[in-house]
């Protein structure tokens, strides 16, 4: 088994070069790499893009495009496609949807980028063992995606150096967006040593922390802070703690000096719904975090309300079994989706979940953006 020092030596020898200057799709991408990386570091709202299906569980291209248009119009700074909210089954070659779904979102981002000063951040989910992950990274890169969100769910029981070697292999093709997925939905334990090693990969650009766990969240932030990499952006994936993550400073003492980091944005399934409201919440939280002042009680109250709403959408009471259908339910009620169908016909709302969603909608109408959606829905569905 390779030692950590051997890994570091190999990483130095095999460090990926700067991203290629051109790609095969659209006008955005590596030619805008510095602008996009700056936007990523500044922090933004990145919805985890759902999959629009019809009653035959085939892709509904019209509504798939409408979702992308919704998120862009709502003010999102980027899209994450073929990730958990898009359903991990999309990565099965037998399903045959990976390229089409990536292409549909890329096309909409191409159109939007022609009207924007800052290109949209394009994140593609990367899954599977190394051979599959590299192929997916190559596909994403060819379609103009700048970052690969690397799931390590296929590496149950692997040693830390094996996980890092996998990430390094993917990094030769695409810039990395690290991903700590909670074990309850298929993630694996990723210790401090892994994240310190991840920070040694030169084109590791960001980390999505989706642990749903305070201890694990602090572990990631501490590893990044103590690595000295102040260019790696931290994004919350903790749908159960969004507001608190965005306004909380994380302070540590390392080698006798104080180091501090903050979470600057989110890549979230929760932000796949009520996105225009999420953008406003993100702006408010970022302003408060930058001010260094006290956090108003109303903002903390908003955080608990959003967590309460998320518990219904994500079906927390049933270990998140109805997470994706819960997101679909909101989008269906708004008219963006025709139904709540998933690729797996057994993936449906849990018993009583619809009533729980009714409850939080009645309790927290200010969290929704129904009026915004209704104003623009007919344009997005054109």
C-alpha positions in Angstrom: 0.0 0.0 0.0 1.3 3.4 -1.0 2.3 5.8 1.9 1.0 9.4 2.0 4.5 10.6 1.2 4.6 8.4 -1.9 1.2 9.8 -2.9 2.5 13.3 -2.6 5.5 12.6 -4.7 3.4 11.0 -7.4 0.9 13.9 -7.3 3.8 16.3 -7.9 5.0 14.3 -10.9 1.5 13.9 -12.3 0.0 17.3 -11.5 -2.5 18.2 -14.2 -1.6 21.0 -16.6 -3.7 24.1 -17.0 -7.1 23.3 -18.6 -7.2 23.1 -22.4 -8.0 26.4 -24.0 -10.8 25.0 -26.2 -13.6 22.6 -26.0 -16.1 21.1 -28.5 -19.3 22.7 -27.4 -20.6 26.3 -27.1 -18.8 29.5 -26.4 -18.2 29.2 -22.7 -15.8 27.0 -20.8 -12.0 27.0 -20.5 -11.5 30.2 -22.5 -13.4 31.8 -19.6 -11.7 29.7 -16.9 -10.3 32.5 -14.8 -13.6 34.4 -14.8 -15.5 31.3 -13.9 -13.1 30.3 -11.1 -13.3 33.8 -9.7 -17.1 33.5 -9.7 -17.0 30.1 -8.1 -14.7 31.5 -5.3 -16.9 34.5 -4.8 -19.9 32.2 -4.0 -23.2 31.7 -5.7 -26.4 29.7 -5.9 -26.0 26.4 -7.9 -29.2 24.4 -8.1 -28.9 20.6 -8.4 -30.8 20.1 -11.6 -33.7 17.6 -11.6 -34.6 15.2 -14.4 -37.9 15.9 -16.2 -39.7 12.7 -17.2 -43.0 12.0 -18.8 -45.5 9.3 -17.7 -43.5 6.7 -19.8 -40.4 7.6 -17.8 -38.8 9.1 -20.9 -37.1 12.4 -20.9 -39.4 15.4 -21.4 -37.0 17.7 -23.3 -39.4 20.7 -23.3 -39.7 20.6 -19.5 -36.0 19.7 -19.0 -35.1 22.9 -20.9 -37.8 24.9 -18.9 -36.1 23.9 -15.6 -32.7 25.2 -16.8 -34.4 28.4 -18.0 -36.1 28.8 -14.6 -32.9 28.5 -12.6 -31.0 30.9 -14.9 -33.8 33.5 -14.8 -34.1 33.1 -11.0 -30.5 34.4 -10.7 -28.5 31.2 -10.2 -24.8 31.5 -10.9 -24.5 28.0 -12.4 -26.1 24.6 -12.8 -25.1 21.2 -11.5 -26.3 18.5 -13.8 -26.4 14.7 -13.6 -25.9 14.9 -9.8 -28.0 13.3 -7.0 -31.1 15.3 -7.7 -30.9 14.3 -11.4 -30.9 10.7 -10.0 -27.7 8.7 -9.9 -29.3 6.0 -12.1 -28.7 8.4 -15.0 -25.1 7.3 -15.0 -26.0 3.8 -16.0 -25.1 3.4 -19.7 -28.3 1.3 -20.2 -30.4 4.3 -19.3 -28.7 6.3 -22.1 -29.5 9.7 -20.7 -26.1 11.1 -19.5 -25.1 12.8 -22.7 -28.6 14.1 -23.7 -29.2 15.6 -20.3 -25.8 17.2 -20.1 -26.3 18.6 -23.6 -29.7 20.0 -22.9 -28.5 22.0 -20.0 -25.3 23.1 -21.8 -27.4 24.4 -24.7 -29.5 26.5 -22.4 -26.3 27.8 -20.6 -24.8 28.7 -24.0 -27.8 30.8 -24.9 -27.8 32.5 -21.5 -24.0 33.2 -21.6 -24.5 35.3 -24.7 -26.4 37.8 -22.5 -24.1 37.6 -19.4 -20.9 39.3 -18.4 -19.9 36.4 -16.2 -20.4 32.9 -17.7 -22.5 30.4 -15.8 -20.6 27.8 -13.7 -21.1 24.4 -15.2 -20.8 21.4 -12.9 -21.2 17.8 -14.1 -21.7 14.9 -11.7 -19.0 12.3 -12.1 -19.7 8.8 -10.8 -18.4 5.2 -10.8 -15.0 3.5 -10.7 -12.0 5.3 -12.3 -12.5 4.2 -15.9 -16.1 5.2 -15.9 -15.4 8.5 -14.0 -12.7 9.5 -16.5 -15.0 8.8 -19.5 -17.7 10.9 -17.8 -15.2 13.7 -17.2 -14.1 13.6 -20.8 -17.7 13.8 -21.9 -18.5 16.7 -19.6 -15.4 18.5 -20.7 -16.3 18.1 -24.4 -19.7 19.6 -23.7 -18.3 22.7 -22.0 -18.6 21.8 -18.3 -15.8 23.3 -16.3 -16.0 21.3 -13.1 -16.6 17.6 -12.1 -18.5 16.9 -8.9 -16.8 13.6 -8.0 -18.9 11.1 -6.1 -16.9 8.4 -4.3 -19.9 6.2 -3.5 -18.4 3.4 -5.7 -15.3 3.2 -3.3 -16.8 1.7 -0.2 -14.0 0.3 1.9 -11.2 1.9 -0.2 -8.1 3.3 1.5 -7.5 7.1 1.5 -4.7 6.9 -1.0 -6.9 5.0 -3.4 -9.6 7.7 -3.2 -7.0 10.4 -3.8 -5.6 8.5 -6.8 -9.0 8.3 -8.3 -9.5 12.1 -7.8 -6.2 12.7 -9.4 -7.1 10.6 -12.4 -10.3 12.6 -12.9 -8.4 15.9 -12.4 -6.2 15.2 -15.4 -9.4 15.9 -17.5 -11.5 18.4 -15.6 -11.3 20.7 -12.6 -12.5 19.1 -9.4 -15.5 20.0 -7.2 -15.0 17.7 -4.2 -18.1 16.1 -2.8 -18.8 14.8 0.8 -22.1 12.9 0.4 -23.9 11.8 3.5 -23.7 8.1 4.2 -27.5 7.9 4.5 -27.9 8.3 0.7 -24.9 6.3 -0.4 -21.8 8.4 0.6 -18.8 7.1 2.4 -16.8 8.3 5.4 -14.1 10.8 4.2 -11.6 11.6 7.0 -9.5 14.7 7.5 -6.5 13.0 5.8 -8.5 12.6 2.6 -9.4 16.3 2.5 -5.9 17.4 3.2 -4.7 15.2 0.3 -7.5 16.5 -1.9 -6.3 20.0 -1.3 -2.9 19.0 -2.7 -4.4 18.5 -6.2 -3.7 21.7 -8.0 -6.9 22.0 -9.9 -9.2 21.1 -6.9 -11.4 24.2 -7.1 -14.2 23.7 -4.6 -15.8 21.3 -2.1 -19.5 20.6 -1.7 -20.1 19.6 2.0 -23.3 17.5 2.1 -22.7 15.5 5.2 -25.8 16.6 7.1 -23.5 16.4 10.1 -21.8 19.2 12.1 -18.7 17.2 13.0 -18.0 16.1 9.5 -18.7 19.6 8.1 -16.1 21.1 10.5 -13.6 18.4 9.5 -13.8 19.4 5.8 -13.6 23.1 6.6 -10.6 22.6 8.9 -8.8 20.5 6.4 -9.2 23.1 3.7 -8.3 26.0 6.1 -5.2 24.2 7.4 -4.0 23.3 3.9 -3.3 26.9 3.1 -5.4 26.7 0.0 -7.5 29.9 0.2 -8.5 29.4 -3.4 -10.7 26.4 -2.8 -14.3 27.5 -2.5 -16.5 25.9 0.2 -20.1 25.2 -0.8 -22.8 23.9 1.5 -24.7 20.8 0.4 -26.3 20.6 3.9 -29.9 21.1 2.9 -30.7 20.8 6.6 -28.5 23.7 7.6 -28.3 26.2 4.7 -28.6 29.5 6.4 -26.4 28.7 9.3 -23.7 27.3 7.0 -23.7 30.6 5.0 -23.4 33.0 7.9 -21.0 31.0 10.2 -17.3 31.8 10.4 -15.1 28.8 11.0 -12.0 29.6 13.1 -9.0 27.4 13.8 -5.5 27.6 15.3 -2.9 26.0 13.0 0.9 26.1 13.6 0.4 28.8 16.1 -1.6 31.1 13.9 -5.3 31.7 13.5 -7.0 30.6 10.3 -10.6 31.3 9.3 -12.8 30.1 6.5 -16.4 30.5 5.4 -18.9 28.8 3.2 -19.5 31.1 0.3 -22.3 29.4 -1.7 -24.5 26.3 -2.1 -24.9 23.4 -4.5 -28.2 22.1 -3.3 -31.2 20.0 -4.1 -33.2 22.3 -1.9 -32.3 25.2 -4.3 -33.8 23.2 -7.2 -37.1 24.7 -5.9 -38.0 28.2 -4.8 -34.8 29.3 -6.5 -35.5 33.0 -6.9 -36.1 33.2 -3.1 -32.9 31.2 -2.5 -30.9 33.7 -4.5 -32.2 36.5 -2.3 -31.4 34.5 0.8 -27.9 33.8 -0.4 -27.3 37.5 -1.1 -28.5 38.4 2.4 -26.4 35.8 4.1 -23.2 36.7 2.2 -23.6 40.4 3.1 -24.0 39.5 6.8 -21.0 37.1 6.7 -18.8 39.8 5.1 -19.9 42.4 7.6 -18.6 40.4 10.5 -21.5 41.8 12.6 -24.1 40.0 14.7 -26.6 37.8 12.9 -30.1 39.1 13.3 -32.6 36.8 15.1 -34.9 36.9 12.0 -32.2 35.3 9.9 -31.7 32.5 12.4 -35.4 32.1 12.5 -35.5 31.9 8.6 -32.9 29.1 8.9 -35.0 26.9 11.1 -38.0 27.5 8.9 -36.1 26.5 5.8 -34.8 23.4 7.6 -38.4 22.5 8.6 -39.6 22.9 5.1 -36.7 20.8 3.8 -37.6 18.0 6.2 -40.9 17.6 4.4 -39.5 18.0 0.9 -36.6 15.6 1.5 -38.6 13.1 3.5 -36.2 13.2 6.4 -38.5 11.1 8.6 -38.0 8.1 6.2 -34.2 8.5 5.8 -34.7 10.6 2.7 -36.4 7.9 0.6 -38.7 10.5 -0.9 -36.1 13.2 -1.4 -36.2 13.4 -5.2 -40.0 12.9 -5.6 -40.4 15.7 -2.9 -38.5 18.1 -5.1 -40.5 17.0 -8.1 -43.7 17.5 -6.2 -43.0 21.2 -5.7 -42.0 21.6 -9.4 -45.1 19.7 -10.5 -47.4 21.9 -8.3 -45.8 25.0 -9.9 -46.3 23.6 -13.4 -42.7 23.1 -14.3 -43.0 19.3 -14.3 -45.9 17.2 -15.7 -45.6 14.7 -12.8 -43.3 13.4 -10.1 -42.0 10.4 -12.0 -38.5 9.1 -11.4 -36.4 6.6 -13.3 -37.1 4.0 -10.6 -40.9 3.4 -10.6 -40.6 2.5 -6.9 -39.1 6.0 -6.1 -42.3 7.9 -5.1 -43.5 10.2 -2.3 -43.6 8.4 1.0 -47.0 7.9 2.7 -48.0 11.2 4.3 -45.2 13.2 2.6 -47.6 15.2 0.5 -49.5 16.3 3.6 -46.2 17.3 5.2 -45.5 19.4 2.1 -48.9 21.0 2.4 -48.1 21.9 6.0 -44.9 23.7 5.3 -46.3 25.5 2.3 -49.1 26.9 4.5 -46.7 27.7 7.3 -44.0 29.4 5.2 -45.4 30.9 2.0 -42.5 33.5 2.1 -40.1 30.6 1.3 -41.7 29.9 -2.1 -41.5 31.7 -5.4 -44.8 30.6 -7.0 -45.6 34.1 -8.2 -42.3 34.4 -10.0 -42.7 31.0 -11.7 -46.3 31.8 -12.8 -45.1 35.1 -14.3 -42.6 33.4 -16.6 -43.7 29.8 -17.0 -45.1 30.2 -20.5 -41.8 31.6 -21.7 -39.8 28.8 -20.3 -42.1 26.2 -21.8 -41.9 27.7 -25.3 
